[in-house]
Amino acid sequence: MSDSEYWNPKIETLPREDLQRLQLLKLQRLVDWGYAKSPFLKRKYDQAGFKPEQLKSLDDIRRIPFIERQEWLDEQKRHPLFGETLTAGQDEAIRYHSTSGTSGATPLRVLDGTKDWQWISEMWALGFWAFGVRPTDTVYFAFSYGSFIGFWGAHYCCEKLGALTIASGGQTTEGRVKQIEELGVTTVCATPTYVLRLQQVASELGIDLRKTQVNKVIMSGEPAGSIPAVKRMIEDVWGAKSADTAGMTEIGTIMIFECSHQPGGTHIIEDHFIEEVLEPGSDRSLGYGEKGERVVTSFGRGFIPLIRYRTGDLVEKVPYSECSCGRTYDIYKGGIIGRADDMKLIRGTNVFPSAVEAIVREHSEIDEFQIVLTKAENLIDEITVRCELKTGSDGAWSQLQPALSRELADGHEGLRFNVERAGAGELPRFELKAKRLVDQREWKIPQEAR
């Protein structure tokens, strides 16, 4: 099997017509199962006037009402802790996970059974194999294990593959860098931000990561994993190929992965998911090359059926033929581009943190950055990009500052960006999902108007 490029050759190269027939069959079974076993879904479908027998073709998926995140959270609040979404009793679950959430926010809680967890690790195995992970690899997870699902499924997938699997747990960044070097690690798994942080600490320790045995870096958790400038930076400092993946706590596993051919995007695991791209805020379907919100239906998690879930993720789907690997899975160009709810309106212009990062990361002198939103004189929105330079790059600032300001404006319809320098070590570092946008805007009533 190790000679094959595919984890499941027959399915990964299935003709599109056969793939769509398989999707329809799985969709019908899933909806029947959810309607019969989940009180939440039965109630929802009855209220919408939808019946499972109405599914005659894939186009009929549009008859199924959406599931919204807030609706799911409200359900869990009404029926603590898990709501009536479950199709089996809590005593049949083997794992509990929750969304990473934010301070003061109630997390979304999920349970999985034995079959769910086998499927979760299988999806990761498909993606890892596609990028070249093999039984001979030593895979290092720079990830703090907790209730956030993160790389849990990937850990078990590597054991399934037969690779030596190392969980770094609560190690310090310095300790992780030393282990990567000492243990002959070949594959590192982390968020894009933390991959760069590992390199920063390695440099401080006098360790050249390009001289280690690492030849693959697999990322998840942030849109930056598919940003070309970020990928180039990571591949340069590590001397290794980098791949993007993406999953969700709601799904339990990854739904997209980057293969070793690196087509500039991520393949969708279409025999296990139906991924629709819709116009944000509406139910209008979008075609290839149109950016919109991804809506996911997941066939593998039976404990909590996920059918037409509005994710808030922004994507652009392109045909499978844009990759030379031979898989018939369509592709999300640039992976997950960003999130609709991350978008900020600044003086009439839409600004996405991922778009700012794509421009900032073109400048190798920048070590870390932060986006700060303020309101000047309580009336005008201001956007400032604070940049921390790499050691030895002080002389570049005089030219870098105006160049970056101009490039950010050019990429955002002429919007004026303030670009400021931050002191060494002043900006925060992140292990999991980076939070580089700080919104300090607050409307205040001017004194003269009181």
N, C-alpha and C positions, 0 to 999 in steps of 0.2 A: 504493500500500500504506500510505502514511503516514496516510491518512484512516481506516483501520480501527483498531478498538480491539484487535484480535486479531492476533497474529503468525501463527497458523495457524487461521483462522476455522472451517474445516470440522471440524477435530479438537477444538478447544477447546470447541465447542458441540455435540459429538456426543451424541445421546441415550444415556442410561445403558445401555440394553440393548445398543446397538451398541458402546459403549465396553467393556463387559464381554466381549463376543465378541472384540474386538480384543485385550484383555488375555490371554484364554485362548490365542489363537493365538500371541501372542508368548511366553507362558510355555512352551508346548509346544516351540516352536522353541529357546528358550533352554536348556531342560533337556536336550533332545536334543543340542544343541551342547556343553554342559558335560560331559555324560556321555561323549561321544565323544572330547573333546579334552583334558579336564583330569583327569590321573591322581588328583588329590586328590578331586575330586567322584565319580569312578567308584568309587574305593575306599570313600568315605563312603556312597554310595548302596547299594552291594553289601552292606556291613556292616549297613545298616538294612533290607535286604530291599525297597528301593524300586526300581522300574523306570519309565523315562520313559513307557511306554505306559499306565501307571495314571492318567495325567492326562486325565480325560474331562470334567471341569468345573472351575470355579474353586475349588469347595469341596475338590477333591482336592489343592489346594496343602498341605493339612494333613498329607498323607502324606509330604511332603518333610521330611527332618530339617533342623534349624536349623544355621546356621553361627555359631559363637561367636568373639568376638575373640581370646580366649586360644588357642583351637584354631588359628586362622590364624597367630598369632605362633609357636606351637610348630611348626607346619609349616615356617615360614621358618627356624626354628632347626635343624630336622632336615635341611633341604635349602637351605642358604644360596645366594643371598640372598633368593630370592623363593618358595621352596617349589615344590611341584608343582601349584599352583593355576592356573598359566598354561596357556592354550590354544594358544600359539604360542611360538616361540623368542625369546630375548632380542634377537637380531639384528633382529627385525622391529619392535621398540619404537622410538618416537620421543621419549618423555618418561618421566622418572622423578620420582616424588613420594613423600613420606613424611609420616606423622602428625607433628604438632608435638611430641607426647610430653612427658615430664618429665625432669628431670635424672637420669641413671643408668638410665633406662628404654630398652629397645630399641624403636625406632619400627617401625611397620607400613610396609612398603615396597610400592609398586605401580608397574606399568608400563602404558603406554598405546600403542596403535598409532594410525595415521593416522585410521581410521574412529572410533575411540574419541574422539579429540580433536575431531573435527568434531562429534560428538554432544554432547560436553561443552559446547562453546561455543554449540551450538544450544539447549540447555536454559537457559543463562543468557540468551540472546537472547529466549526466550519470556517469561521473568520480567521482564527489563528493559523490554521493549516493553509488557507489561501495566501497568507502573507509569508509562509515559509517556515513556521515553527514545526519542529520535528522532535521525535523522541530523544535525539542526541543533544537537544538544547538544554541550557540551564536558564530558567525563567525567573526573574526577580520582580516582585510586586512591591513597589514603593508606595504603599497604601496602608493607612491605619484602619485595621479591621474593626467594624462596629455594626450598628443596625442599618446604616446606609449601605445599599446593596453594592454600589461601586464595582470593584473587580472580584467580588466573591465568586461569581459564576466562572470567570476566567481562571481563577485559581483551580477550581475543580476540573475545568476543561484540560488544563495542562497535566493534571494527574491522569486524566483519561487518555491523553496523547502519549503518556509515558515519559514526559519531560521531567527533569529534576526541578521541583517547584519550591521557591523560597518566599516565605511571607515575612516581610520586615516589621510588621506590627507597629509598635510605638517607638521604634528607633529614631534617633536624631538623624538629621540630614547628613551630618558628618559620618555617623556610623554606617549609614546606608552606602555612601560613596565608597567607604573602605571595604565593605562587604562585596560590593559589585566588582571591585578590583581583585580582592583576595580569593573569591570563590569562582572566578572564571566565568562570570555571568555572560551569556550571549544575547539574552533578550530582556529588555527593561520595560515594565509597564507602569504608567503614571499619567497624570494629567499633563497637557502641554506646558502649563506654567511650572509644574514641579520638575518636569524634565529639564527645563532651563535652570531652575534653582539648583538641581543636583550638579549641573555643570559649573555654576558659580562657586559652589562650595568646593568642588573638585579642584578648581583653579586656585582657590585659597589654600588648599592642602598641598598644592604642587603636583597634583595628579592629572595627567593628560588622558582624558577619556578615549581619545582616538587610539591610544596604545593599549587599551584593554581589549578583551575578546568580544565586547558588545558589537553585534552587527545588525541588530533589529531593535527599534524602539516603537512600542505600540501604545497609542494614546487614546484616551476617552475622557469624557466629562466636560469638554469645552469646544466651541466652534474653531478655536485656533488650530486644532489638529489638522485641518484641511486648508488653512491659509498658506498660500505658496511661500511667502516670505518667512513665516514661522517654520515651515517644514525645511526650507533651505538652511536656516540658522541652526536648527536642531541637527540636521544631517551633517552639517559642517563641523560643529563642535563635538559631536559624538563619533564622527566617522562611520556612521551606520545609516541604513535606510529607515525611514519612519513611516508608520501607517496610522490612519485614523479609524476609529470605531465609534459607535454611539448606541446607547441603550437608554432605558428609563426604568425607574422603580415600578411604574405602573405595568410595564411589560414584563419586567423581571430579568431581561437579558438584552443583548444587542440585536438590532434589526438591520443594521448596515455595517459593512466592513470594507476596508481597502485591500485589494489583492496585490500580489507582488509586482504586477504590471504597472501599478500606480497611475491610473487613468485620469487623475485630477479630480477624483470623486470617490464615492463609496457605493458598492453594490448593495442592492436591497435583497434580503433573503425572501424572495417572493413565494416560495412554496410554503412558507410559515407565516407570512404577513401579507395583507393587502394594504398598500400605502397609497392613499388618495392625496392629491394636491388641490386644495380649494382656495378660492379667493378669500383672504382674511375677512372675517366678520360676516360671511355669506355662505351659501351652499353651492356656489357655482364652481363646477369642475374646471381645472386648468390643464392645458396640454404640455407637451414637451417644450422646454425652454422658457416656461413662464414661472416666475417666482410666486410662491404662495404658502399657505399653512398646510402642514402635513397632518392627515387624519389617519390613524392606524387601527387596523383590526388584527388581532393576534390569535393564531390558531392553537398555540401550544400550552397556554396557561389555563388549565381547566378549573382550578380552584376559584379563580376570579375571572370570568370571561370578559375580555376587553374588546368591545365591538364598536367601531366608529368613534374612537376617542379623539377629541380635538386636543392636539398637543401644544399648540402655540409656537411650535418650531417652524422656521422659515426654510424652505427648500426649493430646489429647481431640478426637476426630473429630466433626464436625457436618455436616449435609447441605449440598450446594452451593447450595441454595435460600436460605440465609442471606445470600448476597451478591447484589446487584442487577446484577452485571456481565454475566450471561448465560452464563458458563462453567458447564459441567456437572462440573467438578472439585470433589470434596468438599474440606472445609476443616479444618485443624487450628486449633481455637479457641485464640487466644493463641500460635500458633506452637509452637515447642518449649518446653514449660513448664519443663523442667529435666532433670536426669539422676537415674536411680535411685541411681547410685553417689555422687551428690553429697549425698544425704540423710544427715543426722546425727541420731542419737537422743540427745536431751538430756533427762535425767530423765523418760524415758518418752514424750516428745513428738517427732514427726518434724519436722525443720527443714530447709528447702531454701533455699539462698542466694538463689535467684530470688524466693522469697516474701518474704524479708527486704528485698530490694532494692525490690520493689513498694511496700512501706510506707515505706521510707526516702526514696525519690524523690518521695513526695508533698510533701516539705518542700523548697521551693526554696532555703532558706538553706544546705542541706548541699551542699558542693562535692565531697567524696569520703568514702568510708566503708570500714570493714574489720570483718569478723566474727572474733572471737578466741574460741576454745574452750580452757578451762583446767579443771583439777580441783582444787577447793578441799580442802585438808587430805587430799589423795590419795583422797578418797572421793566428793565431790559434783561433778557436772559444772556448770560455769558458762559462760554465753554472754554475751559483751560486744560491743556494737556501738560502735566508735570512729568519731566523726564529725569531719570537718574542715569548718569553716564557710567560706562565701564572704566575701571582703573586705567589711567594712561591716556584717556580720551579728552582731557580737559581742553586741549587746543582746538578741538573740532567744533566746540559749541558756537563760536561766533558765526560760522557758516551754516551749521546744522539748524540753529534756531529759526532763521528766516526761511530756509529751504523747507523745513517741516511745516511751518505755518502756511507757506504757499501751497504745498502739496495737499494738506488737509482741506484747505479752502477749495482747491481745484476739484477735489473728490467729493465735495458737498455743496455744489451749486453756488460757490463763491462765499459760503458762510465764513465769517471771520473766526479763527481759532487763536486764542492766546496760548503761547508756548513758553513754559517757564522751566527753569532748572531746579531740581530737588537735590538736596545734599546726599552724600554717600550714605547708604543704609537707611535713608529717611522713609522710603516707601515700603509698604507692607509686602511680605512674601506669602505665598499660599501653597498648601500641600494638595488640597482638593480643588474645588472650583474657585477660580480667581474672582474677586469682586473688586474690579478696578474702577468702577464708576461710582462716584460719590455725588449725590444730588443734595446740595445745600440750599436749594431755592425755597424760599418761604415768603408768601405774600404778607406784607404788613401794611396797615393803614397809615398813610403819611400823616404827620402831626397836624398839618394844616387842614386835613379833611375830617379830623375828629370832632 
